[in-house]
Amino acid sequence: MDQQTNQPIHKIGRLWKFRKKLTSGCAKTEQVRLVVSMTEKNKQLTRFGFSFERGGAHTSRTMMLEELKSLLSYVNRVDAVKQDYLHAIDDENCLGKRSAKTRILTYRHLVDLYSLDPSNVLFRALLYFWDRDTSGQPLLALLCTYARDPVFRSTASFILKFPEGATVSREALEEYIDDIEPGRFSKATLKSTAQNINSTWTKSGHLQGRTRKIRTPAIPTVGSVSYALLLGYLSGVRGQSLFRTEYIELLDCSFDKAIEFAEEASRKGWIVFKRVGNVIEVLFPNLINQEEMEWLREQS
């Protein structure tokens, strides 16, 4: 949640909906203030690697989990920079693409989803947890994708509302996406986008099945919960509220279970977790650098 606007990030990324609803008088003034506040919040979060661009990789691809795994395995250096990932994909063809055009498109889609820029804490933290929590890789990728792809982000509330065992149809998802921004996508694009999004939710463990998608609970891990706590922290959330953010909800993780994972992550030295009664403090000295801490102080 955004403490200034009390709005989840997925709503912050859909400012056009607020603009359409502007009315008159005091209500209009308040809504304008909210839009301005949210726009400023977006600008702050982009410095950490979040993205609020109107497009999204899911109009043409899934979250590309297998490509990401292969790339990070190939470029397995702590000093790697963004250019190294481009070199690995384009010049060395580490992902085995057939043409130069396909290699560049693959790189661009991966940048859209993950930034591939270690100067952004969003990607740097993903790398930190990636090899430390291999079983959590699908959820780590999902969290980063959620923070960077507005089209995918907008579908979280739709998917997460389904109880375990419920059928999630592609057609229902298409209708949901179209309702958000009517007429934006052609029928063909709407269908392929819904298929890509359903595939991503399947890779993350939220859905099962090839054609008939069934809602299943995701399996949170120490690393994925730690990463979710970091995303909440970067968004300005502190204390107990860190364990109730949209990022924790993405993991199908309860408050108590998230606390347990945070305690384990602290024992491992991944994060700092302190608790005295109901007072909770979570810090990320291994992940947030001095410049980013300055940005967070400006944000608060």
C-alpha positions in Angstrom: 0.0 0.0 0.0 1.1 3.6 -0.7 1.0 5.4 2.7 0.4 8.8 1.0 -2.6 7.7 -1.1 -3.6 4.5 0.7 -3.7 2.9 -2.8 -2.1 -0.4 -3.9 0.6 -0.1 -6.5 -1.5 -1.8 -9.2 -4.0 1.0 -8.8 -1.3 3.7 -8.9 -0.3 2.4 -12.3 -3.8 3.0 -13.8 -4.0 6.8 -13.5 -6.1 7.1 -16.6 -9.1 5.6 -14.7 -8.9 8.4 -12.2 -8.7 11.0 -14.9 -11.8 9.7 -16.5 -13.7 9.9 -13.3 -12.9 13.5 -12.4 -16.1 15.4 -11.5 -16.6 19.0 -10.3 -16.2 21.0 -7.1 -14.5 19.6 -4.0 -14.5 16.1 -5.4 -12.7 17.2 -8.5 -10.1 19.0 -6.5 -9.5 16.0 -4.3 -9.2 13.7 -7.3 -6.8 16.0 -9.0 -4.7 16.1 -5.8 -4.7 12.3 -5.7 -3.6 11.9 -9.3 -0.8 14.4 -8.8 0.3 12.6 -5.6 0.2 9.2 -7.3 2.2 10.5 -10.3 4.9 11.8 -8.0 4.9 8.4 -6.2 5.4 6.7 -9.5 8.3 8.9 -10.3 9.9 8.0 -7.0 9.4 4.3 -7.5 10.9 4.3 -11.0 14.2 5.2 -9.5 14.2 1.8 -7.8 13.3 -0.1 -11.0 9.5 -0.1 -10.9 7.7 0.6 -14.2 4.4 2.3 -14.9 4.7 2.5 -18.7 1.3 1.9 -20.4 2.6 -1.1 -22.4 3.7 -4.5 -21.1 5.6 -7.5 -22.2 2.6 -9.8 -21.6 1.0 -8.5 -24.8 3.5 -10.7 -26.6 5.3 -12.9 -24.1 4.9 -14.6 -20.7 7.2 -13.7 -17.8 9.9 -15.7 -19.7 11.0 -17.7 -16.7 13.1 -20.3 -18.6 14.9 -17.6 -20.5 15.6 -15.7 -17.3 17.0 -18.8 -15.6 19.2 -19.5 -18.6 20.5 -16.0 -18.8 21.3 -15.6 -15.1 23.0 -19.0 -15.2 25.1 -17.9 -18.2 26.0 -14.5 -16.9 26.8 -15.6 -13.4 29.1 -12.8 -12.2 28.5 -10.4 -9.3 30.1 -7.6 -11.2 27.9 -8.0 -14.3 26.3 -4.8 -15.7 23.4 -4.4 -18.1 25.6 -4.4 -21.2 26.8 -7.9 -20.2 23.3 -9.3 -20.5 22.9 -7.7 -23.9 26.2 -9.2 -25.0 25.3 -12.6 -23.8 21.9 -12.6 -25.6 22.9 -10.9 -28.8 26.6 -11.6 -29.4 27.0 -14.9 -27.7 23.4 -16.1 -28.3 23.2 -17.8 -24.9 19.5 -18.4 -25.3 19.8 -20.1 -28.7 17.7 -17.7 -30.8 17.6 -18.2 -34.6 18.1 -14.6 -35.8 19.6 -11.3 -34.7 16.1 -9.8 -34.7 14.7 -12.4 -32.3 17.7 -12.0 -30.0 17.2 -8.3 -29.7 13.4 -8.7 -29.2 14.1 -11.3 -26.5 16.5 -8.9 -24.8 14.0 -6.1 -24.9 11.2 -8.2 -23.4 13.5 -9.3 -20.6 14.4 -5.7 -20.0 10.7 -4.8 -19.8 10.1 -7.6 -17.3 13.3 -7.4 -15.1 15.3 -4.3 -16.2 18.5 -6.4 -16.3 20.2 -3.4 -14.7 22.0 -4.1 -11.4 22.0 -0.4 -10.7 18.3 -0.8 -9.9 17.7 -2.3 -6.5 14.7 -4.2 -8.0 16.9 -6.3 -10.2 19.9 -6.3 -7.9 17.8 -7.8 -5.1 16.3 -10.4 -7.5 19.9 -11.5 -8.2 20.7 -11.6 -4.5 17.9 -14.0 -3.7 18.0 -16.0 -7.0 20.8 -18.5 -6.1 20.1 -18.3 -2.4 16.5 -19.5 -2.8 16.3 -21.6 -6.0 12.9 -23.1 -5.1 11.6 -19.5 -4.9 12.7 -18.5 -8.3 9.2 -18.6 -10.0 7.8 -16.3 -7.3 10.8 -14.0 -7.3 10.3 -13.6 -11.1 6.6 -13.0 -10.6 7.2 -10.3 -8.0 9.6 -8.5 -10.3 7.3 -8.8 -13.3 4.4 -7.5 -11.2 6.4 -4.4 -10.3 7.3 -3.7 -13.9 4.5 -4.9 -16.2 1.3 -2.8 -15.7 -0.9 -5.1 -17.9 0.1 -8.1 -15.9 -0.1 -6.2 -12.6 -3.7 -5.2 -13.3 -4.8 -8.9 -13.4 -3.6 -9.8 -9.9 -6.9 -8.9 -8.1 -8.8 -11.0 -10.7 -6.6 -14.1 -10.2 -6.2 -13.9 -6.4 -9.9 -13.6 -5.7 -10.5 -17.1 -6.9 -10.7 -19.8 -4.1 -8.5 -22.9 -4.4 -10.0 -25.4 -6.9 -11.9 -22.8 -8.9 -11.7 -22.7 -12.7 -10.1 -19.6 -14.2 -11.1 -19.3 -17.8 -9.2 -17.4 -20.4 -12.4 -15.8 -21.6 -13.2 -14.4 -18.2 -9.7 -13.0 -18.0 -10.1 -11.4 -21.5 -13.3 -9.8 -20.4 -11.6 -8.5 -17.2 -8.7 -7.0 -19.2 -11.1 -5.4 -21.7 -13.2 -3.9 -19.0 -10.1 -2.1 -17.5 -9.5 -0.2 -20.8 -12.3 -0.9 -23.2 -11.3 -1.3 -26.9 -7.6 -0.9 -26.3 -6.8 -4.4 -27.6 -8.0 -6.2 -30.7 -9.7 -9.5 -30.1 -6.6 -11.4 -31.3 -4.3 -9.4 -29.0 -6.7 -9.7 -26.1 -6.7 -13.5 -26.5 -2.9 -13.9 -26.8 -2.4 -11.5 -23.8 -4.8 -13.5 -21.7 -3.0 -16.7 -22.7 0.4 -15.2 -21.8 -0.9 -13.9 -18.5 -2.5 -17.2 -17.6 0.8 -19.0 -18.5 2.7 -16.7 -16.1 0.3 -17.4 -13.3 0.7 -21.1 -14.0 4.5 -20.9 -13.9 4.3 -19.1 -10.6 2.2 -21.9 -9.1 -1.1 -19.9 -8.8 -2.8 -21.9 -11.5 -2.5 -25.5 -12.8 -3.6 -27.2 -16.0 -2.8 -26.7 -19.7 -6.2 -25.7 -21.1 -8.4 -25.7 -18.1 -6.8 -23.5 -15.5 -7.5 -24.4 -11.8 -6.6 -22.0 -9.0 -4.0 -23.4 -6.7 -2.2 -21.8 -3.7 1.3 -20.6 -4.4 4.1 -21.9 -2.2 6.0 -19.0 -0.6 9.6 -19.3 0.3 12.1 -17.4 2.5 13.6 -15.6 -0.4 10.3 -14.7 -2.1 8.9 -13.3 1.2 12.1 -11.3 1.8 11.8 -9.9 -1.7 8.1 -9.1 -1.2 9.0 -7.3 2.0 11.7 -5.3 0.2 9.2 -4.2 -2.5 6.8 -3.0 0.2 9.6 -1.2 2.0 10.6 0.6 -1.2 6.9 1.6 -1.6 7.1 3.4 1.7 5.5 0.8 4.0 6.9 0.1 7.4 6.3 -2.0 10.5 3.5 -4.7 10.7 2.0 -3.3 7.5 4.9 -4.7 5.5 3.4 -8.2 6.1 0.0 -7.2 4.6 1.1 -5.5 1.4 -0.1 -6.5 -2.1 3.3 -8.2 -2.6 2.8 -10.6 0.3 -0.7 -11.2 -0.9 0.8 -12.2 -4.3 2.5 -15.1 -2.5 -0.7 -16.5 -0.9 1.1 -16.0 2.3 -0.5 -15.3 5.7 0.7 -12.7 8.1 2.0 -15.3 10.6 3.7 -17.3 8.0 5.4 -14.2 6.5 6.7 -13.4 10.0 8.2 -16.9 10.3 9.9 -16.5 6.9 11.2 -13.1 7.9 12.7 -14.5 11.1 14.4 -17.3 9.1 15.7 -14.8 6.6 17.1 -12.7 9.4 18.9 -15.8 10.9 20.4 -16.4 7.5 21.7 -12.8 7.4 19.6 -11.9 4.3 17.6 -9.1 6.0 17.3 -7.6 9.5 14.1 -8.5 11.4 13.4 -7.1 14.9 10.3 -7.6 16.9 9.4 -6.3 20.4 5.8 -7.1 21.1 3.7 -5.6 18.3 6.5 -3.3 17.2 8.3 -4.7 14.1 11.3 -3.3 12.2 12.6 -4.8 8.9 15.8 -3.5 7.3 17.7 -4.4 4.2 21.4 -3.4 4.7 22.6 -6.0 2.1 20.3 -4.7 -0.6 19.7 -1.0 -0.4 22.7 1.3 -1.0 23.4 4.7 0.4 21.9 6.7 -2.5 18.7 4.6 -2.4 18.4 5.2 1.3 18.6 9.0 0.6 15.7 8.5 -1.9 13.7 6.7 0.7 14.2 9.5 3.2 13.1 12.0 0.6 10.0 9.8 -0.1 9.0 9.8 3.6 
